[in-house]
């Protein structure tokens, strides 16, 4: 089969997911310790950054993982339903 995601055997690509986790954790620590440094990050910046993050996650996810999701449609449907029914009540 054709894999659309880049092979993770290349060293920089292998470290990319870990690097993203470290960057997110560091950003969270900074935001908790010094909120004034990140208070400008709102509105359109959040939308664009979230879009780039989701794109990056999608590009590093192998096609085989997407295939495995198709095999459990009830779990996916439950997740979607909960996201749009229960989650709005919590904020």
PDB file of N, CA, C and O in Angstrom:
ATOM      1  N   UNK A   1       0.825  -1.193   0.000  1.00  0.00           N
ATOM      2  CA  UNK A   1       0.000   0.000   0.000  1.00  0.00           C
ATOM      3  C   UNK A   1       0.871   1.260   0.000  1.00  0.00           C
ATOM      4  O   UNK A   1       2.054   1.213   0.337  1.00  0.00           O
ATOM      5  N   UNK A   2       0.280   2.350  -0.373  1.00  0.00           N
ATOM      6  CA  UNK A   2       0.980   3.629  -0.405  1.00  0.00           C
ATOM      7  C   UNK A   2       0.813   4.321   0.944  1.00  0.00           C
ATOM      8  O   UNK A   2      -0.308   4.508   1.417  1.00  0.00           O
ATOM      9  N   UNK A   3       1.928   4.698   1.559  1.00  0.00           N
ATOM     10  CA  UNK A   3       1.900   5.461   2.801  1.00  0.00           C
ATOM     11  C   UNK A   3       2.077   6.936   2.456  1.00  0.00           C
ATOM     12  O   UNK A   3       3.088   7.320   1.868  1.00  0.00           O
ATOM     13  N   UNK A   4       1.114   7.751   2.814  1.00  0.00           N
ATOM     14  CA  UNK A   4       1.186   9.177   2.500  1.00  0.00           C
ATOM     15  C   UNK A   4       2.023   9.947   3.504  1.00  0.00           C
ATOM     16  O   UNK A   4       2.579  10.994   3.173  1.00  0.00           O
ATOM     17  N   UNK A   5       2.121   9.445   4.727  1.00  0.00           N
ATOM     18  CA  UNK A   5       2.921  10.129   5.743  1.00  0.00           C
ATOM     19  C   UNK A   5       4.399   9.850   5.472  1.00  0.00           C
ATOM     20  O   UNK A   5       4.742   8.792   4.945  1.00  0.00           O
ATOM     21  N   UNK A   6       5.278  10.794   5.828  1.00  0.00           N
ATOM     22  CA  UNK A   6       6.702  10.571   5.613  1.00  0.00           C
ATOM     23  C   UNK A   6       7.197   9.450   6.525  1.00  0.00           C
ATOM     24  O   UNK A   6       6.685   9.282   7.633  1.00  0.00           O
ATOM     25  N   UNK A   7       8.183   8.685   6.071  1.00  0.00           N
ATOM     26  CA  UNK A   7       8.695   7.620   6.928  1.00  0.00           C
ATOM     27  C   UNK A   7       9.371   8.212   8.161  1.00  0.00           C
ATOM     28  O   UNK A   7      10.131   9.175   8.060  1.00  0.00           O
ATOM     29  N   UNK A   8       9.092   7.636   9.310  1.00  0.00           N
ATOM     30  CA  UNK A   8       9.647   8.170  10.555  1.00  0.00           C
ATOM     31  C   UNK A   8      11.031   7.606  10.845  1.00  0.00           C
ATOM     32  O   UNK A   8      11.529   7.721  11.965  1.00  0.00           O
ATOM     33  N   UNK A   9      11.657   6.993   9.837  1.00  0.00           N
ATOM     34  CA  UNK A   9      13.001   6.471  10.036  1.00  0.00           C
ATOM     35  C   UNK A   9      14.051   7.571   9.916  1.00  0.00           C
ATOM     36  O   UNK A   9      15.177   7.404  10.383  1.00  0.00           O
ATOM     37  N   UNK A  10      13.700   8.677   9.306  1.00  0.00           N
ATOM     38  CA  UNK A  10      14.612   9.805   9.176  1.00  0.00           C
ATOM     39  C   UNK A  10      14.714  10.470  10.545  1.00  0.00           C
ATOM     40  O   UNK A  10      13.683  10.830  11.113  1.00  0.00           O
ATOM     41  N   UNK A  11      15.929  10.652  11.107  1.00  0.00           N
ATOM     42  CA  UNK A  11      16.064  11.151  12.486  1.00  0.00           C
ATOM     43  C   UNK A  11      15.274  12.406  12.832  1.00  0.00           C
ATOM     44  O   UNK A  11      14.620  12.412  13.875  1.00  0.00           O
ATOM     45  N   UNK A  12      15.289  13.488  12.017  1.00  0.00           N
ATOM     46  CA  UNK A  12      14.494  14.655  12.415  1.00  0.00           C
ATOM     47  C   UNK A  12      12.998  14.366  12.464  1.00  0.00           C
ATOM     48  O   UNK A  12      12.293  14.913  13.312  1.00  0.00           O
ATOM     49  N   UNK A  13      12.505  13.515  11.567  1.00  0.00           N
ATOM     50  CA  UNK A  13      11.085  13.193  11.570  1.00  0.00           C
ATOM     51  C   UNK A  13      10.724  12.305  12.754  1.00  0.00           C
ATOM     52  O   UNK A  13       9.609  12.381  13.269  1.00  0.00           O
ATOM     53  N   UNK A  14      11.647  11.475  13.185  1.00  0.00           N
ATOM     54  CA  UNK A  14      11.401  10.609  14.325  1.00  0.00           C
ATOM     55  C   UNK A  14      11.273  11.439  15.604  1.00  0.00           C
ATOM     56  O   UNK A  14      10.523  11.076  16.510  1.00  0.00           O
ATOM     57  N   UNK A  15      12.003  12.547  15.672  1.00  0.00           N
ATOM     58  CA  UNK A  15      11.969  13.395  16.862  1.00  0.00           C
ATOM     59  C   UNK A  15      10.854  14.432  16.824  1.00  0.00           C
ATOM     60  O   UNK A  15      10.580  15.066  17.843  1.00  0.00           O
ATOM     61  N   UNK A  16      10.207  14.621  15.684  1.00  0.00           N
ATOM     62  CA  UNK A  16       9.208  15.680  15.534  1.00  0.00           C
ATOM     63  C   UNK A  16       8.054  15.564  16.528  1.00  0.00           C
ATOM     64  O   UNK A  16       7.718  16.566  17.159  1.00  0.00           O
ATOM     65  N   UNK A  17       7.426  14.393  16.703  1.00  0.00           N
ATOM     66  CA  UNK A  17       6.323  14.327  17.667  1.00  0.00           C
ATOM     67  C   UNK A  17       6.756  14.642  19.089  1.00  0.00           C
ATOM     68  O   UNK A  17       6.031  15.322  19.815  1.00  0.00           O
ATOM     69  N   UNK A  18       7.933  14.156  19.505  1.00  0.00           N
ATOM     70  CA  UNK A  18       8.443  14.459  20.840  1.00  0.00           C
ATOM     71  C   UNK A  18       8.735  15.946  20.972  1.00  0.00           C
ATOM     72  O   UNK A  18       8.455  16.547  22.008  1.00  0.00           O
ATOM     73  N   UNK A  19       9.286  16.528  19.946  1.00  0.00           N
ATOM     74  CA  UNK A  19       9.585  17.955  19.955  1.00  0.00           C
ATOM     75  C   UNK A  19       8.314  18.784  20.136  1.00  0.00           C
ATOM     76  O   UNK A  19       8.308  19.761  20.885  1.00  0.00           O
ATOM     77  N   UNK A  20       7.250  18.397  19.455  1.00  0.00           N
ATOM     78  CA  UNK A  20       5.976  19.105  19.588  1.00  0.00           C
ATOM     79  C   UNK A  20       5.455  19.010  21.015  1.00  0.00           C
ATOM     80  O   UNK A  20       4.974  19.999  21.568  1.00  0.00           O
ATOM     81  N   UNK A  21       5.546  17.824  21.614  1.00  0.00           N
ATOM     82  CA  UNK A  21       5.095  17.654  22.997  1.00  0.00           C
ATOM     83  C   UNK A  21       5.886  18.537  23.949  1.00  0.00           C
ATOM     84  O   UNK A  21       5.315  19.158  24.845  1.00  0.00           O
ATOM     85  N   UNK A  22       7.185  18.595  23.759  1.00  0.00           N
ATOM     86  CA  UNK A  22       8.036  19.420  24.626  1.00  0.00           C
ATOM     87  C   UNK A  22       7.690  20.896  24.454  1.00  0.00           C
ATOM     88  O   UNK A  22       7.623  21.633  25.438  1.00  0.00           O
ATOM     89  N   UNK A  23       7.471  21.332  23.218  1.00  0.00           N
ATOM     90  CA  UNK A  23       7.128  22.733  22.972  1.00  0.00           C
ATOM     91  C   UNK A  23       5.790  23.095  23.601  1.00  0.00           C
ATOM     92  O   UNK A  23       5.649  24.172  24.180  1.00  0.00           O
ATOM     93  N   UNK A  24       4.809  22.209  23.493  1.00  0.00           N
ATOM     94  CA  UNK A  24       3.494  22.475  24.084  1.00  0.00           C
ATOM     95  C   UNK A  24       3.595  22.527  25.605  1.00  0.00           C
ATOM     96  O   UNK A  24       3.016  23.409  26.239  1.00  0.00           O
ATOM     97  N   UNK A  25       4.330  21.584  26.187  1.00  0.00           N
ATOM     98  CA  UNK A  25       4.495  21.572  27.644  1.00  0.00           C
ATOM     99  C   UNK A  25       5.222  22.826  28.126  1.00  0.00           C
ATOM    100  O   UNK A  25       4.843  23.414  29.139  1.00  0.00           O
ATOM    101  N   UNK A  26       6.258  23.235  27.406  1.00  0.00           N
ATOM    102  CA  UNK A  26       6.984  24.445  27.783  1.00  0.00           C
ATOM    103  C   UNK A  26       6.084  25.677  27.674  1.00  0.00           C
ATOM    104  O   UNK A  26       6.126  26.558  28.533  1.00  0.00           O
ATOM    105  N   UNK A  27       5.284  25.734  26.633  1.00  0.00           N
ATOM    106  CA  UNK A  27       4.345  26.850  26.484  1.00  0.00           C
ATOM    107  C   UNK A  27       3.329  26.893  27.605  1.00  0.00           C
ATOM    108  O   UNK A  27       2.975  27.968  28.087  1.00  0.00           O
ATOM    109  N   UNK A  28       2.858  25.727  28.023  1.00  0.00           N
ATOM    110  CA  UNK A  28       1.893  25.669  29.128  1.00  0.00           C
ATOM    111  C   UNK A  28       2.522  26.143  30.431  1.00  0.00           C
ATOM    112  O   UNK A  28       1.889  26.868  31.198  1.00  0.00           O
ATOM    113  N   UNK A  29       3.756  25.741  30.684  1.00  0.00           N
ATOM    114  CA  UNK A  29       4.447  26.167  31.900  1.00  0.00           C
ATOM    115  C   UNK A  29       4.638  27.680  31.893  1.00  0.00           C
ATOM    116  O   UNK A  29       4.394  28.342  32.902  1.00  0.00           O
ATOM    117  N   UNK A  30       5.070  28.226  30.770  1.00  0.00           N
ATOM    118  CA  UNK A  30       5.257  29.680  30.667  1.00  0.00           C
ATOM    119  C   UNK A  30       3.927  30.396  30.884  1.00  0.00           C
ATOM    120  O   UNK A  30       3.865  31.393  31.603  1.00  0.00           O
ATOM    121  N   UNK A  31       2.866  29.888  30.263  1.00  0.00           N
ATOM    122  CA  UNK A  31       1.556  30.533  30.395  1.00  0.00           C
ATOM    123  C   UNK A  31       1.049  30.497  31.831  1.00  0.00           C
ATOM    124  O   UNK A  31       0.405  31.444  32.281  1.00  0.00           O
ATOM    125  N   UNK A  32       1.329  29.425  32.549  1.00  0.00           N
ATOM    126  CA  UNK A  32       0.894  29.338  33.941  1.00  0.00           C
ATOM    127  C   UNK A  32       1.735  30.224  34.864  1.00  0.00           C
ATOM    128  O   UNK A  32       1.215  30.813  35.811  1.00  0.00           O
ATOM    129  N   UNK A  33       3.023  30.310  34.581  1.00  0.00           N
ATOM    130  CA  UNK A  33       3.912  31.089  35.433  1.00  0.00           C
ATOM    131  C   UNK A  33       3.871  32.591  35.131  1.00  0.00           C
ATOM    132  O   UNK A  33       3.924  33.415  36.044  1.00  0.00           O
ATOM    133  N   UNK A  34       3.777  32.933  33.862  1.00  0.00           N
ATOM    134  CA  UNK A  34       3.812  34.339  33.442  1.00  0.00           C
ATOM    135  C   UNK A  34       2.725  34.601  32.415  1.00  0.00           C
ATOM    136  O   UNK A  34       3.032  34.738  31.230  1.00  0.00           O
ATOM    137  N   UNK A  35       1.460  34.675  32.828  1.00  0.00           N
ATOM    138  CA  UNK A  35       0.351  34.842  31.876  1.00  0.00           C
ATOM    139  C   UNK A  35       0.462  36.095  31.012  1.00  0.00           C
ATOM    140  O   UNK A  35      -0.041  36.117  29.888  1.00  0.00           O
ATOM    141  N   UNK A  36       1.106  37.126  31.518  1.00  0.00           N
ATOM    142  CA  UNK A  36       1.223  38.362  30.736  1.00  0.00           C
ATOM    143  C   UNK A  36       2.035  38.167  29.462  1.00  0.00           C
ATOM    144  O   UNK A  36       1.887  38.935  28.512  1.00  0.00           O
ATOM    145  N   UNK A  37       2.889  37.152  29.431  1.00  0.00           N
ATOM    146  CA  UNK A  37       3.699  36.895  28.240  1.00  0.00           C
ATOM    147  C   UNK A  37       2.885  36.290  27.098  1.00  0.00           C
ATOM    148  O   UNK A  37       3.283  36.385  25.937  1.00  0.00           O
ATOM    149  N   UNK A  38       1.757  35.674  27.415  1.00  0.00           N
ATOM    150  CA  UNK A  38       0.961  35.021  26.380  1.00  0.00           C
ATOM    151  C   UNK A  38      -0.449  35.593  26.264  1.00  0.00           C
ATOM    152  O   UNK A  38      -1.286  35.025  25.561  1.00  0.00           O
ATOM    153  N   UNK A  39      -0.723  36.690  26.930  1.00  0.00           N
ATOM    154  CA  UNK A  39      -2.077  37.250  26.890  1.00  0.00           C
ATOM    155  C   UNK A  39      -2.447  37.786  25.503  1.00  0.00           C
ATOM    156  O   UNK A  39      -3.632  37.923  25.199  1.00  0.00           O
ATOM    157  N   UNK A  40      -1.470  38.087  24.667  1.00  0.00           N
ATOM    158  CA  UNK A  40      -1.736  38.565  23.305  1.00  0.00           C
ATOM    159  C   UNK A  40      -2.210  37.432  22.403  1.00  0.00           C
ATOM    160  O   UNK A  40      -2.764  37.676  21.330  1.00  0.00           O
ATOM    161  N   UNK A  41      -1.993  36.192  22.840  1.00  0.00           N
ATOM    162  CA  UNK A  41      -2.290  35.019  22.010  1.00  0.00           C
ATOM    163  C   UNK A  41      -3.761  34.657  22.156  1.00  0.00           C
ATOM    164  O   UNK A  41      -4.137  33.873  23.027  1.00  0.00           O
ATOM    165  N   UNK A  42      -4.591  35.244  21.286  1.00  0.00           N
ATOM    166  CA  UNK A  42      -6.029  34.994  21.337  1.00  0.00           C
ATOM    167  C   UNK A  42      -6.634  35.232  19.961  1.00  0.00           C
ATOM    168  O   UNK A  42      -5.959  35.707  19.048  1.00  0.00           O
ATOM    169  N   UNK A  43      -7.894  34.903  19.822  1.00  0.00           N
ATOM    170  CA  UNK A  43      -8.617  35.146  18.567  1.00  0.00           C
ATOM    171  C   UNK A  43      -8.039  34.417  17.380  1.00  0.00           C
ATOM    172  O   UNK A  43      -7.929  33.191  17.388  1.00  0.00           O
ATOM    173  N   UNK A  44      -7.670  35.162  16.364  1.00  0.00           N
ATOM    174  CA  UNK A  44      -7.187  34.599  15.104  1.00  0.00           C
ATOM    175  C   UNK A  44      -5.884  33.813  15.277  1.00  0.00           C
ATOM    176  O   UNK A  44      -5.646  32.849  14.550  1.00  0.00           O
ATOM    177  N   UNK A  45      -5.044  34.216  16.228  1.00  0.00           N
ATOM    178  CA  UNK A  45      -3.797  33.485  16.474  1.00  0.00           C
ATOM    179  C   UNK A  45      -4.083  32.056  16.928  1.00  0.00           C
ATOM    180  O   UNK A  45      -3.411  31.118  16.498  1.00  0.00           O
ATOM    181  N   UNK A  46      -5.070  31.894  17.790  1.00  0.00           N
ATOM    182  CA  UNK A  46      -5.425  30.561  18.284  1.00  0.00           C
ATOM    183  C   UNK A  46      -5.923  29.691  17.135  1.00  0.00           C
ATOM    184  O   UNK A  46      -5.533  28.529  17.018  1.00  0.00           O
ATOM    185  N   UNK A  47      -6.775  30.245  16.298  1.00  0.00           N
ATOM    186  CA  UNK A  47      -7.320  29.496  15.169  1.00  0.00           C
ATOM    187  C   UNK A  47      -6.216  29.041  14.226  1.00  0.00           C
ATOM    188  O   UNK A  47      -6.188  27.881  13.816  1.00  0.00           O
ATOM    189  N   UNK A  48      -5.322  29.932  13.886  1.00  0.00           N
ATOM    190  CA  UNK A  48      -4.250  29.589  12.949  1.00  0.00           C
ATOM    191  C   UNK A  48      -3.275  28.589  13.546  1.00  0.00           C
ATOM    192  O   UNK A  48      -2.841  27.660  12.866  1.00  0.00           O
ATOM    193  N   UNK A  49      -2.932  28.775  14.810  1.00  0.00           N
ATOM    194  CA  UNK A  49      -2.001  27.853  15.453  1.00  0.00           C
ATOM    195  C   UNK A  49      -2.613  26.476  15.604  1.00  0.00           C
ATOM    196  O   UNK A  49      -1.936  25.471  15.390  1.00  0.00           O
ATOM    197  N   UNK A  50      -3.876  26.415  15.968  1.00  0.00           N
ATOM    198  CA  UNK A  50      -4.549  25.122  16.084  1.00  0.00           C
ATOM    199  C   UNK A  50      -4.622  24.436  14.723  1.00  0.00           C
ATOM    200  O   UNK A  50      -4.452  23.221  14.632  1.00  0.00           O
ATOM    201  N   UNK A  51      -4.873  25.202  13.676  1.00  0.00           N
ATOM    202  CA  UNK A  51      -4.909  24.633  12.323  1.00  0.00           C
ATOM    203  C   UNK A  51      -3.557  24.052  11.929  1.00  0.00           C
ATOM    204  O   UNK A  51      -3.491  22.955  11.374  1.00  0.00           O
ATOM    205  N   UNK A  52      -2.484  24.775  12.211  1.00  0.00           N
ATOM    206  CA  UNK A  52      -1.144  24.282  11.893  1.00  0.00           C
ATOM    207  C   UNK A  52      -0.795  23.045  12.715  1.00  0.00           C
ATOM    208  O   UNK A  52      -0.172  22.113  12.207  1.00  0.00           O
ATOM    209  N   UNK A  53      -1.195  23.036  13.974  1.00  0.00           N
ATOM    210  CA  UNK A  53      -0.930  21.882  14.827  1.00  0.00           C
ATOM    211  C   UNK A  53      -1.656  20.650  14.310  1.00  0.00           C
ATOM    212  O   UNK A  53      -1.078  19.565  14.243  1.00  0.00           O
ATOM    213  N   UNK A  54      -2.924  20.816  13.943  1.00  0.00           N
ATOM    214  CA  UNK A  54      -3.692  19.693  13.425  1.00  0.00           C
ATOM    215  C   UNK A  54      -3.117  19.195  12.095  1.00  0.00           C
ATOM    216  O   UNK A  54      -3.076  17.989  11.848  1.00  0.00           O
ATOM    217  N   UNK A  55      -2.679  20.112  11.249  1.00  0.00           N
ATOM    218  CA  UNK A  55      -2.054  19.723   9.991  1.00  0.00           C
ATOM    219  C   UNK A  55      -0.790  18.916  10.262  1.00  0.00           C
ATOM    220  O   UNK A  55      -0.568  17.878   9.638  1.00  0.00           O
ATOM    221  N   UNK A  56       0.038  19.387  11.191  1.00  0.00           N
ATOM    222  CA  UNK A  56       1.262  18.666  11.542  1.00  0.00           C
ATOM    223  C   UNK A  56       0.987  17.285  12.084  1.00  0.00           C
ATOM    224  O   UNK A  56       1.694  16.332  11.755  1.00  0.00           O
ATOM    225  N   UNK A  57      -0.032  17.166  12.912  1.00  0.00           N
ATOM    226  CA  UNK A  57      -0.389  15.854  13.450  1.00  0.00           C
ATOM    227  C   UNK A  57      -0.872  14.929  12.334  1.00  0.00           C
ATOM    228  O   UNK A  57      -0.521  13.749  12.299  1.00  0.00           O
ATOM    229  N   UNK A  58      -1.665  15.463  11.441  1.00  0.00           N
ATOM    230  CA  UNK A  58      -2.164  14.655  10.332  1.00  0.00           C
ATOM    231  C   UNK A  58      -1.059  14.198   9.398  1.00  0.00           C
ATOM    232  O   UNK A  58      -1.095  13.075   8.896  1.00  0.00           O
ATOM    233  N   UNK A  59      -0.082  15.054   9.163  1.00  0.00           N
ATOM    234  CA  UNK A  59       1.012  14.693   8.265  1.00  0.00           C
ATOM    235  C   UNK A  59       1.939  13.647   8.859  1.00  0.00           C
ATOM    236  O   UNK A  59       2.593  12.916   8.115  1.00  0.00           O
ATOM    237  N   UNK A  60       2.010  13.558  10.181  1.00  0.00           N
ATOM    238  CA  UNK A  60       2.887  12.567  10.810  1.00  0.00           C
ATOM    239  C   UNK A  60       2.138  11.307  11.210  1.00  0.00           C
ATOM    240  O   UNK A  60       2.735  10.401  11.792  1.00  0.00           O
ATOM    241  N   UNK A  61       0.842  11.225  10.913  1.00  0.00           N
ATOM    242  CA  UNK A  61       0.064  10.029  11.225  1.00  0.00           C
ATOM    243  C   UNK A  61       0.065   9.098  10.025  1.00  0.00           C
ATOM    244  O   UNK A  61      -0.359   9.489   8.938  1.00  0.00           O
ATOM    245  N   UNK A  62       0.539   7.869  10.210  1.00  0.00           N
ATOM    246  CA  UNK A  62       0.546   6.938   9.080  1.00  0.00           C
ATOM    247  C   UNK A  62      -0.862   6.527   8.667  1.00  0.00           C
ATOM    248  O   UNK A  62      -1.791   6.537   9.474  1.00  0.00           O
ATOM    249  N   UNK A  63      -0.999   6.174   7.417  1.00  0.00           N
ATOM    250  CA  UNK A  63      -2.288   5.774   6.866  1.00  0.00           C
ATOM    251  C   UNK A  63      -2.856   4.560   7.602  1.00  0.00           C
ATOM    252  O   UNK A  63      -4.074   4.411   7.694  1.00  0.00           O
ATOM    253  N   UNK A  64      -1.998   3.699   8.120  1.00  0.00           N
ATOM    254  CA  UNK A  64      -2.460   2.505   8.828  1.00  0.00           C
ATOM    255  C   UNK A  64      -3.263   2.866  10.082  1.00  0.00           C
ATOM    256  O   UNK A  64      -4.183   2.137  10.452  1.00  0.00           O
ATOM    257  N   UNK A  65      -2.930   3.974  10.736  1.00  0.00           N
ATOM    258  CA  UNK A  65      -3.701   4.390  11.909  1.00  0.00           C
ATOM    259  C   UNK A  65      -5.091   4.874  11.513  1.00  0.00           C
ATOM    260  O   UNK A  65      -6.055   4.649  12.245  1.00  0.00           O
ATOM    261  N   UNK A  66      -5.203   5.525  10.385  1.00  0.00           N
ATOM    262  CA  UNK A  66      -6.525   5.938   9.905  1.00  0.00           C
ATOM    263  C   UNK A  66      -7.370   4.716   9.563  1.00  0.00           C
ATOM    264  O   UNK A  66      -8.577   4.698   9.806  1.00  0.00           O
ATOM    265  N   UNK A  67      -6.724   3.690   8.997  1.00  0.00           N
ATOM    266  CA  UNK A  67      -7.444   2.453   8.676  1.00  0.00           C
ATOM    267  C   UNK A  67      -7.973   1.786   9.939  1.00  0.00           C
ATOM    268  O   UNK A  67      -9.077   1.241   9.929  1.00  0.00           O
ATOM    269  N   UNK A  68      -7.210   1.817  11.021  1.00  0.00           N
ATOM    270  CA  UNK A  68      -7.647   1.173  12.259  1.00  0.00           C
ATOM    271  C   UNK A  68      -8.866   1.883  12.853  1.00  0.00           C
ATOM    272  O   UNK A  68      -9.687   1.245  13.511  1.00  0.00           O
ATOM    273  N   UNK A  69      -8.993   3.182  12.633  1.00  0.00           N
ATOM    274  CA  UNK A  69     -10.157   3.926  13.132  1.00  0.00           C
ATOM    275  C   UNK A  69     -11.425   3.470  12.417  1.00  0.00           C
ATOM    276  O   UNK A  69     -12.494   3.419  13.026  1.00  0.00           O
ATOM    277  N   UNK A  70     -11.317   3.144  11.146  1.00  0.00           N
ATOM    278  CA  UNK A  70     -12.470   2.694  10.371  1.00  0.00           C
ATOM    279  C   UNK A  70     -13.005   1.364  10.923  1.00  0.00           C
ATOM    280  O   UNK A  70     -14.185   1.051  10.766  1.00  0.00           O
ATOM    281  N   UNK A  71     -12.145   0.600  11.559  1.00  0.00           N
ATOM    282  CA  UNK A  71     -12.546  -0.694  12.097  1.00  0.00           C
ATOM    283  C   UNK A  71     -13.345  -0.586  13.394  1.00  0.00           C
ATOM    284  O   UNK A  71     -13.937  -1.573  13.829  1.00  0.00           O
ATOM    285  N   UNK A  72     -13.374   0.584  14.016  1.00  0.00           N
ATOM    286  CA  UNK A  72     -14.131   0.771  15.262  1.00  0.00           C
ATOM    287  C   UNK A  72     -15.095   1.951  15.124  1.00  0.00           C
ATOM    288  O   UNK A  72     -14.945   2.954  15.822  1.00  0.00           O
ATOM    289  N   UNK A  73     -16.078   1.841  14.235  1.00  0.00           N
ATOM    290  CA  UNK A  73     -16.961   2.986  13.979  1.00  0.00           C
ATOM    291  C   UNK A  73     -17.811   3.388  15.188  1.00  0.00           C
ATOM    292  O   UNK A  73     -18.142   4.565  15.333  1.00  0.00           O
ATOM    293  N   UNK A  74     -18.172   2.431  16.062  1.00  0.00           N
ATOM    294  CA  UNK A  74     -18.994   2.780  17.224  1.00  0.00           C
ATOM    295  C   UNK A  74     -18.241   3.711  18.169  1.00  0.00           C
ATOM    296  O   UNK A  74     -18.819   4.661  18.697  1.00  0.00           O
ATOM    297  N   UNK A  75     -16.976   3.449  18.380  1.00  0.00           N
ATOM    298  CA  UNK A  75     -16.171   4.304  19.257  1.00  0.00           C
ATOM    299  C   UNK A  75     -16.020   5.705  18.664  1.00  0.00           C
ATOM    300  O   UNK A  75     -16.098   6.702  19.383  1.00  0.00           O
ATOM    301  N   UNK A  76     -15.806   5.773  17.365  1.00  0.00           N
ATOM    302  CA  UNK A  76     -15.675   7.074  16.700  1.00  0.00           C
ATOM    303  C   UNK A  76     -16.992   7.843  16.787  1.00  0.00           C
ATOM    304  O   UNK A  76     -16.996   9.037  17.089  1.00  0.00           O
ATOM    305  N   UNK A  77     -18.091   7.173  16.529  1.00  0.00           N
ATOM    306  CA  UNK A  77     -19.400   7.808  16.608  1.00  0.00           C
ATOM    307  C   UNK A  77     -19.691   8.288  18.035  1.00  0.00           C
ATOM    308  O   UNK A  77     -20.214   9.386  18.225  1.00  0.00           O
ATOM    309  N   UNK A  78     -19.357   7.474  19.030  1.00  0.00           N
ATOM    310  CA  UNK A  78     -19.561   7.872  20.426  1.00  0.00           C
ATOM    311  C   UNK A  78     -18.735   9.116  20.750  1.00  0.00           C
ATOM    312  O   UNK A  78     -19.218  10.028  21.421  1.00  0.00           O
ATOM    313  N   UNK A  79     -17.504   9.152  20.279  1.00  0.00           N
ATOM    314  CA  UNK A  79     -16.652  10.318  20.514  1.00  0.00           C
ATOM    315  C   UNK A  79     -17.217  11.585  19.896  1.00  0.00           C
ATOM    316  O   UNK A  79     -17.208  12.646  20.521  1.00  0.00           O
ATOM    317  N   UNK A  80     -17.705  11.475  18.677  1.00  0.00           N
ATOM    318  CA  UNK A  80     -18.289  12.631  17.987  1.00  0.00           C
ATOM    319  C   UNK A  80     -19.541  13.100  18.712  1.00  0.00           C
ATOM    320  O   UNK A  80     -19.720  14.297  18.936  1.00  0.00           O
ATOM    321  N   UNK A  81     -20.413  12.155  19.080  1.00  0.00           N
ATOM    322  CA  UNK A  81     -21.645  12.531  19.781  1.00  0.00           C
ATOM    323  C   UNK A  81     -21.352  13.201  21.125  1.00  0.00           C
ATOM    324  O   UNK A  81     -21.973  14.205  21.474  1.00  0.00           O
ATOM    325  N   UNK A  82     -20.406  12.641  21.870  1.00  0.00           N
ATOM    326  CA  UNK A  82     -20.055  13.242  23.163  1.00  0.00           C
ATOM    327  C   UNK A  82     -19.431  14.628  22.982  1.00  0.00           C
ATOM    328  O   UNK A  82     -19.676  15.535  23.778  1.00  0.00           O
ATOM    329  N   UNK A  83     -18.629  14.783  21.937  1.00  0.00           N
ATOM    330  CA  UNK A  83     -17.986  16.073  21.686  1.00  0.00           C
ATOM    331  C   UNK A  83     -19.015  17.181  21.485  1.00  0.00           C
ATOM    332  O   UNK A  83     -18.822  18.305  21.948  1.00  0.00           O
ATOM    333  N   UNK A  84     -20.099  16.864  20.798  1.00  0.00           N
ATOM    334  CA  UNK A  84     -21.082  17.896  20.468  1.00  0.00           C
ATOM    335  C   UNK A  84     -22.312  17.910  21.371  1.00  0.00           C
ATOM    336  O   UNK A  84     -23.190  18.755  21.198  1.00  0.00           O
ATOM    337  N   UNK A  85     -22.392  16.986  22.334  1.00  0.00           N
ATOM    338  CA  UNK A  85     -23.529  17.000  23.258  1.00  0.00           C
ATOM    339  C   UNK A  85     -23.088  17.270  24.689  1.00  0.00           C
ATOM    340  O   UNK A  85     -23.586  18.203  25.319  1.00  0.00           O
ATOM    341  N   UNK A  86     -22.172  16.480  25.208  1.00  0.00           N
ATOM    342  CA  UNK A  86     -21.748  16.620  26.604  1.00  0.00           C
ATOM    343  C   UNK A  86     -20.741  17.749  26.783  1.00  0.00           C
ATOM    344  O   UNK A  86     -20.863  18.537  27.721  1.00  0.00           O
ATOM    345  N   UNK A  87     -19.758  17.839  25.908  1.00  0.00           N
ATOM    346  CA  UNK A  87     -18.696  18.828  26.060  1.00  0.00           C
ATOM    347  C   UNK A  87     -19.192  20.279  26.138  1.00  0.00           C
ATOM    348  O   UNK A  87     -18.625  21.048  26.914  1.00  0.00           O
ATOM    349  N   UNK A  88     -20.202  20.693  25.390  1.00  0.00           N
ATOM    350  CA  UNK A  88     -20.666  22.088  25.517  1.00  0.00           C
ATOM    351  C   UNK A  88     -21.157  22.448  26.918  1.00  0.00           C
ATOM    352  O   UNK A  88     -21.107  23.613  27.313  1.00  0.00           O
ATOM    353  N   UNK A  89     -21.625  21.465  27.660  1.00  0.00           N
ATOM    354  CA  UNK A  89     -22.100  21.748  29.019  1.00  0.00           C
ATOM    355  C   UNK A  89     -20.954  22.049  29.983  1.00  0.00           C
ATOM    356  O   UNK A  89     -21.173  22.662  31.028  1.00  0.00           O
ATOM    357  N   UNK A  90     -19.736  21.623  29.644  1.00  0.00           N
ATOM    358  CA  UNK A  90     -18.592  21.823  30.529  1.00  0.00           C
ATOM    359  C   UNK A  90     -17.729  23.015  30.150  1.00  0.00           C
ATOM    360  O   UNK A  90     -16.676  23.237  30.749  1.00  0.00           O
ATOM    361  N   UNK A  91     -18.155  23.762  29.184  1.00  0.00           N
ATOM    362  CA  UNK A  91     -17.392  24.984  28.906  1.00  0.00           C
ATOM    363  C   UNK A  91     -17.078  25.164  27.499  1.00  0.00           C
ATOM    364  O   UNK A  91     -16.441  26.150  27.129  1.00  0.00           O
TER     365      UNK A  91
END
